[in-house]
Amino acid sequence: MSHRSGPAHRPATAPLPALPPLLAQAAERARAIVRRLPVQPPSFVAARVLDRLLLPRLDAGQREALGGRVVALRSHRVGYLAGIWLRDGWRQDARQAGGGMLLDQGCHYTNILRMLGGPITHVAATAARTRDDWYGEDSAALALRFASGIIGEGFYCWATRTPAIGVEAYVYGERGSLEVNSQAPALVLHRDDLPGERHVVIETADYMVAFARIIDDFARAARGERAPTMPGSEGLEDLKVVMAAYRSIASGRLEPVDAPDQG
């Protein structure tokens, strides 16, 4: 995938079919619960939000408006993880989970960056722990280089109680920029030739409906009805980036994603 390949250059797809009745009912019940939680769930959904949920709803003119070469990318996840998300104790304990915030969220948001920018080749990272109830990093910052030559960054922090959690991904292009979010507004285009230099392309992308689609896709693949939309190889590629980040934290150097000894 080159850095000229972005959402504007993907072929249009037909709208997704309606959810099966049982999944629709489950999504509706879960939605009411999720909206009461102190921190919204991390958006694995945002990793596919452009081509699976939003792109089918754009007309040809809107898709063309998103054109131009991508020059930089940024992913962002902040908040204060508490309550039900820490109920069982493993998530804040790297000795049980295998890692801290970087492992927890890094794979999700690496997938967003890889989807938008293509393969990542090198990572420089740093991490910190400021929470007394945490064992392992609760914050991490990554500087990334893509195979296409563009750069990106990831910033993840579970140690701030701010209600202003920000946008989940930014796409900077030659002609403007995009904000991608699992909450409203879901997709915003910024360009100096637009009225007010801003246009909300998509207002909302329902998290729980998208989550239900993921479960439906998983169940169909498990039953052998079709190949999964997100194969295990994709998760492995995301994990390789995260492990390179951990190596960078330990070495203090820029690390290649495909290190010779990582086979």
C-alpha positions as CSV (number, residue, x, y, z in Angstrom):
1,M,0.0,0.0,0.0
2,S,1.6,3.3,-1.1
3,H,1.1,6.6,0.7
4,R,-1.0,7.7,-2.3
5,S,-3.5,5.0,-1.5
6,G,-6.1,6.3,0.9
7,P,-9.8,6.2,1.3
8,A,-10.4,8.3,-1.8
9,H,-8.7,5.8,-4.0
10,R,-10.6,2.7,-2.8
11,P,-13.4,1.5,-4.9
12,A,-16.9,2.3,-3.7
13,T,-18.7,-0.5,-2.0
14,A,-22.4,-1.3,-1.5
15,P,-23.9,-0.2,1.8
16,L,-23.7,-2.9,4.5
17,P,-26.9,-5.0,5.0
18,A,-29.0,-4.5,8.1
19,L,-28.0,-6.4,11.2
20,P,-29.7,-9.6,12.0
21,P,-32.6,-9.1,14.5
22,L,-30.7,-10.7,17.5
23,L,-27.6,-8.7,16.9
24,A,-29.6,-5.5,16.5
25,Q,-31.3,-6.1,19.8
26,A,-28.0,-6.9,21.5
27,A,-26.4,-3.8,20.1
28,E,-29.3,-1.6,21.4
29,R,-29.0,-3.1,24.9
30,A,-25.2,-2.7,25.0
31,R,-25.4,0.8,23.7
32,A,-27.3,2.1,26.7
33,I,-24.7,0.5,29.0
34,V,-21.7,1.8,27.1
35,R,-23.0,5.4,27.2
36,R,-23.0,5.3,31.0
37,L,-19.4,4.2,31.3
38,P,-16.8,6.6,32.6
39,V,-14.5,5.9,29.6
40,Q,-15.8,4.8,26.2
41,P,-14.4,1.5,24.9
42,P,-11.2,1.8,22.8
43,S,-12.2,2.0,19.2
44,F,-11.1,-1.2,17.4
45,V,-14.0,-0.1,15.2
46,A,-12.1,3.0,14.1
47,A,-9.5,0.8,12.6
48,R,-12.0,0.0,9.8
49,V,-14.2,3.0,10.1
50,L,-13.3,4.6,6.8
51,D,-13.7,1.6,4.5
52,R,-16.2,-0.4,6.4
53,L,-18.7,2.1,7.8
54,L,-18.1,5.6,6.3
55,L,-16.8,5.2,2.8
56,P,-19.9,3.4,1.5
57,R,-22.0,6.5,2.6
58,L,-19.9,9.0,0.6
59,D,-20.9,10.0,-2.9
60,A,-18.4,10.3,-5.7
61,G,-17.9,14.0,-5.1
62,Q,-17.2,13.6,-1.4
63,R,-14.8,10.8,-2.1
64,E,-13.0,13.0,-4.6
65,A,-12.8,15.8,-2.0
66,L,-10.8,13.5,0.3
67,G,-8.2,13.0,-2.4
68,G,-4.6,14.1,-2.4
69,R,-1.4,12.6,-1.1
70,V,-1.2,11.6,2.6
71,V,1.9,13.2,4.1
72,A,1.6,12.4,7.8
73,L,-0.6,10.4,10.3
74,R,-1.3,10.6,14.0
75,S,-3.3,8.3,16.4
76,H,-4.4,9.4,19.8
77,R,-5.9,7.7,22.8
78,V,-6.2,9.3,26.2
79,G,-8.4,9.0,29.3
80,Y,-8.5,7.6,32.8
81,L,-9.2,3.9,32.7
82,A,-11.2,2.9,35.8
83,G,-14.3,1.1,37.0
84,I,-15.5,-1.9,35.0
85,W,-12.4,-1.8,32.8
86,L,-10.1,-2.6,35.7
87,R,-12.5,-5.0,37.5
88,D,-10.4,-8.1,37.2
89,G,-7.0,-6.5,37.8
90,W,-5.0,-7.9,34.9
91,R,-5.3,-4.8,32.7
92,Q,-3.3,-2.5,34.9
93,D,-0.8,-5.3,35.8
94,A,1.8,-5.8,33.1
95,R,3.0,-8.9,35.0
96,Q,-0.3,-10.6,34.1
97,A,-1.2,-8.8,30.8
98,G,2.3,-9.0,29.3
99,G,2.5,-5.2,28.9
100,G,0.9,-1.9,29.9
101,M,-1.0,0.8,27.9
102,L,1.2,0.3,24.9
103,L,0.3,-3.4,24.5
104,D,-3.4,-2.7,25.5
105,Q,-4.1,0.1,23.0
106,G,-1.1,0.1,20.7
107,C,-2.3,-2.8,18.5
108,H,-5.7,-1.1,17.9
109,Y,-4.3,2.2,16.9
110,T,-1.4,0.8,15.0
111,N,-4.0,-0.9,12.8
112,I,-5.7,2.5,12.1
113,L,-2.3,3.9,11.1
114,R,-1.4,0.9,8.9
115,M,-4.8,1.0,7.2
116,L,-4.4,4.7,6.3
117,G,-0.6,4.8,5.6
118,G,0.5,1.3,4.8
119,P,3.3,-0.8,6.3
120,I,5.4,0.7,9.2
121,T,9.1,0.0,9.0
122,H,10.7,1.8,12.1
123,V,9.6,2.9,15.5
124,A,11.2,5.2,18.2
125,A,9.3,5.1,21.5
126,T,9.3,6.2,25.1
127,A,7.0,5.3,28.0
128,A,6.2,6.4,31.5
129,R,4.1,5.4,34.6
130,T,2.5,8.0,36.8
131,R,-0.4,6.1,38.3
132,D,0.2,4.5,41.7
133,D,-2.3,1.8,40.9
134,W,-0.5,0.7,37.7
135,Y,2.2,-1.8,37.2
136,G,3.8,-1.1,33.8
137,E,3.5,1.9,31.5
138,D,0.3,3.9,31.6
139,S,1.5,6.3,28.9
140,A,3.5,5.9,25.7
141,A,4.6,8.0,22.7
142,L,5.7,6.6,19.4
143,A,7.4,8.1,16.4
144,L,6.8,6.1,13.2
145,R,8.3,5.8,9.8
146,F,6.2,4.1,7.0
147,A,7.5,2.2,4.0
148,S,6.2,4.9,1.8
149,G,8.5,7.5,3.4
150,I,5.8,9.4,5.3
151,I,6.0,9.7,9.1
152,G,3.5,9.3,11.9
153,E,3.0,9.3,15.6
154,G,1.0,7.5,18.3
155,F,0.2,9.0,21.7
156,Y,-1.5,6.8,24.4
157,C,-2.2,7.7,28.0
158,W,-4.5,6.1,30.6
159,A,-3.5,8.6,33.3
160,T,-5.6,11.8,32.7
161,R,-9.1,12.4,33.9
162,T,-9.8,15.0,31.2
163,P,-13.2,14.9,29.5
164,A,-11.6,16.2,26.3
165,I,-10.3,12.9,25.0
166,G,-9.8,14.3,21.5
167,V,-9.9,12.8,18.1
168,E,-8.7,9.2,17.5
169,A,-6.8,9.7,14.3
170,Y,-5.6,12.5,12.1
171,V,-4.7,12.2,8.5
172,Y,-2.7,15.1,7.1
173,G,-2.7,15.5,3.3
174,E,-1.3,17.9,0.7
175,R,-4.7,19.7,0.4
176,G,-6.0,19.5,4.0
177,S,-6.6,17.1,6.8
178,L,-9.1,14.6,8.2
179,E,-10.2,13.8,11.7
180,V,-11.4,10.3,12.3
181,N,-13.4,9.4,15.4
182,S,-15.8,6.7,16.7
183,Q,-17.8,9.4,18.3
184,A,-19.6,12.4,16.7
185,P,-18.5,13.9,14.5
186,A,-17.1,10.8,13.0
187,L,-15.3,12.2,9.9
188,V,-14.4,15.9,9.5
189,L,-12.6,17.4,6.5
190,H,-10.5,20.5,7.0
191,R,-9.5,22.5,3.9
192,D,-9.0,26.2,3.2
193,D,-11.4,26.2,0.2
194,L,-14.4,25.0,2.3
195,P,-16.9,27.4,3.9
196,G,-15.5,27.9,7.4
197,E,-12.6,25.7,6.3
198,R,-14.4,22.7,7.8
199,H,-16.9,20.2,6.6
200,V,-18.5,17.3,8.6
201,V,-18.5,14.5,6.1
202,I,-20.1,11.9,8.5
203,E,-21.8,13.0,11.7
204,T,-22.0,9.7,13.6
205,A,-20.7,6.2,13.4
206,D,-22.6,4.0,15.9
207,Y,-19.9,2.1,18.0
208,M,-22.2,-0.7,19.1
209,V,-23.6,-1.4,15.7
210,A,-20.1,-1.7,14.4
211,F,-19.1,-3.9,17.3
212,A,-22.0,-6.1,16.6
213,R,-20.9,-6.5,13.0
214,I,-17.4,-7.5,14.2
215,I,-18.9,-10.2,16.4
216,D,-21.1,-11.4,13.5
217,D,-18.1,-11.5,11.2
218,F,-16.1,-13.5,13.8
219,A,-19.0,-16.0,14.3
220,R,-19.4,-16.5,10.5
221,A,-15.7,-17.1,10.2
222,A,-15.7,-19.5,13.2
223,R,-18.5,-21.5,11.5
224,G,-16.5,-21.7,8.3
225,E,-19.0,-19.6,6.3
226,R,-16.3,-17.1,5.1
227,A,-12.9,-15.8,5.7
228,P,-12.6,-13.2,8.5
229,T,-12.6,-9.6,7.5
230,M,-9.7,-9.1,10.0
231,P,-7.4,-12.2,9.6
232,G,-4.9,-13.1,12.3
233,S,-2.0,-12.0,10.0
234,E,-3.2,-8.4,10.4
235,G,-3.1,-8.6,14.2
236,L,0.4,-10.1,13.9
237,E,1.6,-7.1,11.8
238,D,0.2,-4.7,14.5
239,L,1.9,-6.6,17.3
240,K,5.2,-6.5,15.5
241,V,5.1,-2.7,15.5
242,V,4.2,-2.7,19.3
243,M,7.1,-5.1,20.0
244,A,9.5,-2.9,18.1
245,A,8.2,0.0,20.3
246,Y,9.1,-2.0,23.4
247,R,12.5,-2.7,22.0
248,S,13.0,1.0,21.4
249,I,11.9,1.9,24.9
250,A,14.6,-0.5,26.2
251,S,17.4,0.5,23.8
252,G,16.7,4.2,23.5
253,R,17.1,3.9,19.7
254,L,15.1,3.8,16.5
255,E,14.2,0.2,16.0
256,P,13.2,-1.7,12.8
257,V,9.8,-3.4,12.9
258,D,11.2,-6.5,11.1
259,A,14.2,-7.1,13.3
260,P,16.3,-10.1,12.2
261,D,16.0,-11.9,15.6
262,Q,12.2,-11.5,15.7
263,G,11.6,-14.1,12.9
